[in-house]
């Protein structure tokens, strides 16, 4: 393989990637965001649905905040109906955290408040337990 062929063999995938990324629409304008910059929000899935997707768009210019979008889907009928739902503990702004619904619940909603002093959000998750959900040895 000569030098010119080797160059094009390496350059073509990169050019294709750059072309694809550049050609993608700027989804910020097409997405249905649940919040505006630096504002709180409360999002809940319809009864019997759980959160399955989260999308966000970050802007340093807008106070290091994100716009958020969520997607829900119906839970499998094998889980039965939600027997109880609750707001789990709050994850404080400015602190590192991870979260899991207590009582084997599924995430069915999110609420958040922005705090400009720490350029961060406080989070709380809405969880639902289902009558026939048994994720561990039963």
C-alpha positions as CSV (number, residue, x, y, z in Angstrom):
1,X,0.0,0.0,0.0
2,X,1.5,3.4,-1.0
3,X,1.5,6.4,1.4
4,X,-1.5,8.1,-0.3
5,X,-3.6,4.9,0.1
6,X,-2.6,4.5,3.7
7,X,-3.5,8.1,4.5
8,X,-7.0,7.7,3.0
9,X,-7.5,4.3,4.7
10,X,-6.9,6.1,8.0
11,X,-8.6,9.4,7.2
12,X,-11.9,8.1,5.7
13,X,-13.4,6.7,8.9
14,X,-12.5,9.9,10.7
15,X,-14.0,12.1,8.0
16,X,-17.1,9.9,8.0
17,X,-17.5,10.3,11.8
18,X,-17.0,14.1,11.6
19,X,-19.6,14.2,8.8
20,X,-22.1,12.2,10.8
21,X,-21.7,14.2,14.0
22,X,-21.8,17.5,12.1
23,X,-24.9,16.4,10.2
24,X,-26.9,15.5,13.4
25,X,-29.6,17.9,14.3
26,X,-29.1,20.0,17.4
27,X,-31.6,18.1,19.5
28,X,-31.9,20.8,22.2
29,X,-34.6,22.5,20.1
30,X,-36.5,19.4,19.3
31,X,-36.5,17.8,22.7
32,X,-39.4,18.3,25.2
33,X,-37.5,19.4,28.2
34,X,-39.2,19.3,31.7
35,X,-37.3,22.3,33.0
36,X,-35.7,25.6,32.0
37,X,-32.2,26.6,33.0
38,X,-31.7,26.9,36.8
39,X,-35.3,26.0,37.5
40,X,-36.8,23.2,39.6
41,X,-39.1,20.6,38.2
42,X,-41.3,17.6,39.1
43,X,-41.8,14.8,36.7
44,X,-43.9,11.7,37.3
45,X,-44.7,8.8,35.0
46,X,-48.3,7.8,34.5
47,X,-49.7,5.2,36.9
48,X,-48.3,1.8,36.1
49,X,-45.3,3.1,34.2
50,X,-41.6,3.3,35.2
51,X,-38.8,5.6,34.1
52,X,-36.8,4.0,31.2
53,X,-34.7,6.9,29.7
54,X,-33.1,10.1,30.8
55,X,-31.7,12.7,28.4
56,X,-29.9,16.0,29.3
57,X,-28.2,18.9,27.7
58,X,-25.4,20.7,29.6
59,X,-24.5,24.4,29.4
60,X,-21.7,26.0,31.3
61,X,-23.0,29.3,30.2
62,X,-26.3,28.7,31.9
63,X,-24.8,28.2,35.4
64,X,-23.4,24.7,34.8
65,X,-26.9,23.4,34.6
66,X,-28.7,20.9,32.4
67,X,-32.0,20.7,30.7
68,X,-33.7,17.3,31.4
69,X,-36.0,15.0,29.5
70,X,-37.5,11.7,30.8
71,X,-39.3,8.8,29.1
72,X,-41.6,6.3,30.8
73,X,-42.9,2.9,29.6
74,X,-45.6,0.6,31.0
75,X,-44.3,-2.0,33.4
76,X,-44.7,-5.7,32.3
77,X,-48.1,-7.1,33.4
78,X,-46.2,-9.8,35.2
79,X,-45.3,-7.2,37.9
80,X,-48.9,-6.5,38.7
81,X,-50.1,-3.1,39.8
82,X,-48.2,-0.6,42.0
83,X,-49.1,-1.3,45.6
84,X,-47.5,1.9,47.1
85,X,-45.5,4.8,45.9
86,X,-43.4,7.3,47.8
87,X,-40.7,10.0,47.5
88,X,-37.4,8.6,48.5
89,X,-34.7,10.5,50.5
90,X,-33.3,13.7,49.0
91,X,-29.8,13.8,47.5
92,X,-28.3,17.1,48.6
93,X,-26.8,19.6,46.1
94,X,-23.0,19.9,46.1
95,X,-22.4,16.4,47.4
96,X,-21.5,13.2,45.6
97,X,-24.3,10.6,45.7
98,X,-25.9,7.5,44.3
99,X,-29.5,6.4,44.7
100,X,-31.5,3.2,44.7
101,X,-35.2,3.1,45.5
102,X,-35.8,1.6,48.9
103,X,-38.2,-1.5,49.4
104,X,-37.3,-2.9,45.9
105,X,-39.2,0.0,44.3
106,X,-39.0,1.1,40.6
107,X,-38.3,4.7,39.7
108,X,-41.5,6.4,38.5
109,X,-40.6,10.0,38.9
110,X,-38.0,12.7,39.6
111,X,-38.0,16.1,41.2
112,X,-35.1,18.5,41.3
113,X,-34.2,22.0,42.5
114,X,-31.2,24.0,41.3
115,X,-29.0,25.8,43.9
116,X,-26.9,28.6,42.3
117,X,-24.6,28.9,45.3
118,X,-23.1,25.4,44.5
119,X,-24.0,25.3,40.8
120,X,-25.7,22.0,41.4
121,X,-29.1,20.3,41.9
122,X,-30.8,18.5,44.7
123,X,-32.6,15.3,43.6
124,X,-35.5,13.2,44.9
125,X,-36.9,10.1,43.2
126,X,-40.5,8.8,43.2
127,X,-40.5,5.1,43.7
128,X,-43.3,2.5,43.4
129,X,-43.4,-1.1,44.7
130,X,-45.3,-3.6,42.6
131,X,-47.4,-6.5,43.9
132,X,-45.5,-9.2,42.1
133,X,-42.0,-7.8,41.9
134,X,-39.5,-10.1,43.4
135,X,-35.9,-9.2,42.2
136,X,-34.1,-11.5,44.6
137,X,-34.5,-15.2,45.6
138,X,-38.2,-15.6,46.4
